[in-house]
Amino acid sequence: MFTAWWVWALAGLVFAILEVVAPTYILLGFAIGAGIVSLGLLTGLLGGMAATAYGVAWLIVTFAILSLIAWLALRAVFGKPGGTVQTFEKDIND
């Protein structure tokens, strides 16, 4: 079941929907990772990996690595969550 491209595409879609509900940029990395694995299986780039005895395990490892890379890229682009607190020394009403 995990060697079918549509399972990974569905997982990516679920992660993307959950990211909209809870915007944390963590689930978006998982969605991107699942989407890339889905495209790899659809195009046949990861088909040879899925056909081996440990195919599902290697697909999950590939998904984890791609998700980590996507999360690190998102963190580099969007920065750390939170941010600095802005303080004001002078009030406009003074």
Secondary structure, 3 states (H helix, E strand, C coil): CCCCHHHHHHHHHHHHHHHHHCCCCHHHHHHHHHHHHHHHHHHCCCHHHHCCCCHHHHHHHHHHHHHHHHHHHHHHHHCCCCCCCCCCCCCCCC
